[in-house]
Amino acid sequence: MIKNKLMIVSLACGLALTGCGSDDGGTVPVPPEVTPPDIIKPEYVFGGPGEDEQKLNKVIQIAIVKGFSPLDAKMSKAEVQKRAASIDVEGVVHSKMVEDAAKRGLKVDYLLPPTAINMAGVKIDTLRPELFAEGRGSVLDLLMWVSEKYDLDIQIEKDDALNTHFVTSIEGIEGLPEAVDQQHLGETQGQGWKYLVGPSVWEAKKEGSYEADHNYYKEEEIYFRMDHHPLKNEMSIVLVPAQPGEMEIRKRKYRKEMERLAANGGKVIVPEIVIDFKPAKYSATGEILVPNQRAVFKNIEVTAHNLRTDLYQPGVITELDAWLSLVEQRPDLKIDWSYWPRLSTNSNVQGYVATAISFNGRDDLGNIVNETYTNNGSCGFVHHTGEWENYMDSGAQNGLYQWVMCSARTDMGGDEYRNACYGKVPGVLGYRAHHYGAGEEFENHNPKGRGYMKFGLPFGGNDPHLTGDAMIIYGPEYINYIGAAFGNGYGNQQSTSGCDAEAPEIDPNRIKDISKARAPLTESHFGWKLPDCSTCHNAANSHVVEEMAPWECAECHGNNGAPASHGELLTCGFCHAKTLEKHGDAYSTKDDYYSEQTRFKEPESCLTCHIDKGE
């Protein structure tokens, strides 16, 4: 067991020794020239973190929870929830955990209340310099900094066999007694602390409105190593004492990964990479009408592509590397990725997201699959990474899949299917990921909720809000992309594209051909690079007709210096809406998600001026 303060002293001494020169009067050797790592970035991977995103220079919120106790009888649950939503501490965003606990008659007891730390003033000394780039670090590294800042007694233990550190005690608390495993209720004491992460704030809407009322964090419990989880700006971290069974789930996962890595001679080889394009279709009585559309690839050897040297050292292998390696080995598989910064929804992604997957071939199980699935804001990809036995470990067990797979899809047969999917048809079990893959073997966990998720969090376990380029792997049993419809929370319209292979992606008739523009504008025009022509030109003072939208001007006058696009054929506002202040009324209301009611049609108007040059 290692005391944090002793560890830091020890580390400092080690650095002092290695920094000393020779005392024999000889010349100091010239260090070898450092060659930059080979960065393998294929043409189907677009963008990357901007200069500002490559630094830890904004706020990260952290809290340490001692436990939960009954609510004060004088304070109603509603009052607690209201207080949580109106928390008024500078820089602190309230946690959904407080509200969820209140609904169960509990309040959160803190060792360290939610605290906003300005990372611009923090120097991260990582415990894992072989993993992290200079200036970057992990959730555990920030916890160590917090222990010094607030004089907290935090003890950690390094487990070389599992290639990680565990937090074994905070202020003398070593965890919780077993409370979930029916065979050992209350018999064994805790084995340390777990962590939950809120990667981005969520917007709470005013009742009956799309207007944001306030922001909140919804921290999620995942099975990732605490000393591997990278810090990013504007995230929330919560430490919670763990039950023995909770830590054993994690340790068993890490143990299997390291055994697999050793068996492969140190090579990262993933036994199964799985793409689920569509779930099976069922009748009202549960009969399978159309089998699920799944492609399975076996024993994929993974190499580093070094796309995130702003986060990790060269050679560190991530989940994204596994997918890139798979595409390199399978020419019949096409996947596009785009780097997503902060989206129009205020989601702070900061990572590469799969935007389109197409496979036309025979997978490694002999199945012939010809499917295409495209991300369009209403539809996208949920990703899983880990051991099959933990496939279902997420919050309200199976709830994620039931919601994602039953809502707003255009290829599911309408309300009749959705009612059966949700379990609203007598005698038909709801979707619950049933008949969808190897995970179903572990559907009937004993005890129920073996994932130990608290308060019904909808993500967790193997299913994190953490993009694959930020997730270090050592050989998980499986990696999985699931084509999913998220529902359109921004209006009443159904998903119009991307949810099945037959749905049109765009209306090509709307895209204007500007290659033969008769009078293209040049830099000499006072409105150069100002996209909304209507700020100066209208039907009263020019040849513009009243119905003409600004982007229609491009047919004659070119794109006015608009930068190139990056090959996407679907909604642009999902990422860019908050940076389009010069585009008139584009995305002026989230109720009009596809901007059909604006003067900048989406995405056809974007693709008229922002041409894909194929670079």
LINKA-V539814 format. One record per backbone hydrogen bond with DSSP energy under -0.5 kcal/mol. CO is the residue of the C=O (numbers start at 1). NH is the residue of the N-H. Records with the same first field share a line. If there is no record, write none. Layout:
CO=NH + NH
This chain:
2=156
3=7
4=8
5=9
6=10
7=11
8=12
9=13
10=14
11=15
12=16
13=17
14=18
15=19
17=20
33=35
37=39
38=40
39=41
40=42
42=45
44=46 + 337
46=339
50=54
52=55
55=57
58=119
59=234
60=117
61=237
62=115
63=239
64=66 + 111 + 112
65=241
67=109
69=107
72=75
74=76
76=80
77=81
78=82
79=83
80=84
81=85
82=86
84=87
89=92
94=217
95=98 + 99
96=100
97=101
98=102
99=103
100=104
101=104 + 106
102=105
105=71
107=69
108=110
109=66 + 67
112=64
115=62 + 117
116=118
117=60 + 119
118=121
119=122
122=124
123=125
124=126
128=131 + 132
131=313
133=136
137=231
138=142
139=143
140=144
141=145
142=146
143=147
144=148
145=149
146=150
147=152
148=151
152=154
153=171
154=4
155=168 + 169
156=2
157=166
158=160
159=163 + 164
164=159
166=157 + 168
167=193
169=155
170=173
172=174
173=170
174=192
178=186
180=182
181=184
184=187 + 188
188=178
192=242
194=240
195=222
196=238
197=199 + 220
198=236
202=204 + 216
203=205
204=213 + 214
206=209
211=206
214=204
216=202
217=96
220=197 + 222
221=461
225=228 + 229
226=139 + 140
228=230
229=139
235=61
236=198
237=63
238=196
239=65
240=194
242=176
243=247
244=248
245=249
246=250
247=251
248=252
249=253
250=254
251=255
252=256
253=257
254=258
255=259
256=260
257=261
258=262
259=263
260=264
261=266
262=265
264=267
267=269
268=302
269=271
270=300
271=299
272=479
273=297
274=276 + 481
275=277 + 295
276=483
278=293
281=289 + 290
283=286
287=283 + 289
290=281
292=294
293=277 + 278
295=275
296=364
297=273
299=301
300=270
305=40
306=309
308=311 + 312
311=133
313=316
317=473
318=322
319=323
320=324
321=325
322=326
323=327
324=328
325=329
326=330
330=333
332=360
334=358
336=355 + 356
337=46
338=340 + 353
339=341
340=350 + 351
341=343 + 349 + 350
343=346
347=343 + 349
351=340
353=338
355=375
356=336
357=373
358=334
359=371
361=363 + 369
363=366
367=363 + 369
369=361
371=359
373=357
378=486 + 487
379=376 + 377
380=484
382=482
384=480
386=478
387=390
388=391
390=393 + 462
392=394 + 398
395=397
396=399
398=402
399=403
400=404
401=405
402=406
403=407
404=485
408=495
413=417
414=418
415=419
416=420
417=421
418=422
419=424 + 425
420=423
421=431
424=426
425=428
427=429
431=434
433=436
437=440
438=441
439=442
440=443
443=445
447=450
449=452
454=457
459=221
460=463
461=223
462=385 + 464
463=460
464=466
467=470
468=319 + 320 + 471
470=230 + 472
471=319
476=271
477=272
478=386
479=274
480=384
481=276
482=382
484=380 + 486
487=489
488=491
498=374
500=503
506=508
507=510
508=511
512=514
514=517
517=520
522=525
525=528
527=530
529=531
531=533
532=535
533=536 + 537
538=541 + 542
545=548
549=552 + 553
550=553
551=554
552=555
553=556 + 557
554=558
556=519
557=521 + 560
559=562
560=529
572=575 + 576
573=577
574=344 + 345
576=579
577=580
580=583
582=532
583=586
585=588
589=592
591=593
592=595
594=602
595=598
599=551
601=605 + 606
603=607
604=608
605=609
606=610
609=611
611=565 + 613
